[in-house]
Amino acid sequence: MTEISLQRSRVVCDRLGKGRATLHNDIHDGLMPPPIQLGSRWSAWPSDEIDQIIRARIAGWDKAQLRELVKQLVARRKTAAPLVEAVE
């Protein structure tokens, strides 16, 4: 299993070769998943999601394909964590 890390916007921008304003425009346009809020002033992206976006861009996916990928990535977040049963 591949290790997943959380990446802050500075790292994501560097990996994508984009500025912060462009990153946020892409989020607004559905071309990037929104970050996960981890605190009131702290957010980050799962590294595997950024990897998939980069691979799709390398493959030449158009905007419609990227939007579909983003929808799938966001939907997958709901089932990504294992459920833990309460211990008595």
N, C-alpha and C positions, 0 to 999 in steps of 0.2 A: 504494500500500500504506500502511496506517495504521501510524504509529509506535507501538510498544509500549514502555511503561516499566514498571519494577518499583515497586510501591507498598508502603510499610511499613504496619503495622497502624494507626498514628495517622491516616494519610491515608485508608485504607480505611474506618475507623470514621467519619471526618468525611463521606466521600462517601455512606455508607449511612445516616448519622444514627443510629448505634448505638454503644453502649459496648463496651469490649474484652471484658467478660464475655459480653455478648450475642453478639458476633462469634464467640467460641470455642464458645458453645452451638450456634450455627447450624452451625459446622463439625462438631461432634459429631453433630448431628441430620441431617447430609447436605444442609443448605440453603445451604452455602457451601463452595467447594473449600478444601482445606487450603493453607497457604502453601508456597512453595518454599523449602527450606532452602538458604541460600547460604553458610553458615558455621556454626560451633558456636553462635553467639548472634545470627544474622542470618537473617531470613526476610522474604519479600515475596510479593506477588501480581502476576501480569501484569495490566496495566491493562485489556487487552481482556476478560479474564474478569470483572473488576468491572463494566465497561460492560455486558456481557451480563446479569449478575445484576440490575443496576439496571433495564435495559430490561424484563426479565421481570417484575420486581416492579411496574413502572409498568403493564404490560399486565394485571396482576391474576392472574398464574399462581398456582395453588394449590401446596401443599407437595409433592405428588407430581410435578408438572411441574418444580418447582425442583430436586427431587432427581435427576430424569432429566437435566436440563441440567447439573447439577454432575457427574454421572457422565460425560457427554460431554466436558465441559471437561477433566476429569482425564485421560481416555483420550487426548484430543487432545495433551496435553503430550508424550506419547511420540514423536509424529511432528512436533512443532512446529519443531524445529531441523533445519537442513539437515545432511546428512552430509558430512563433509569427508574426501576421500581423502588418505591419507598421501603426502607428497611425498618422492620419493627423492633 
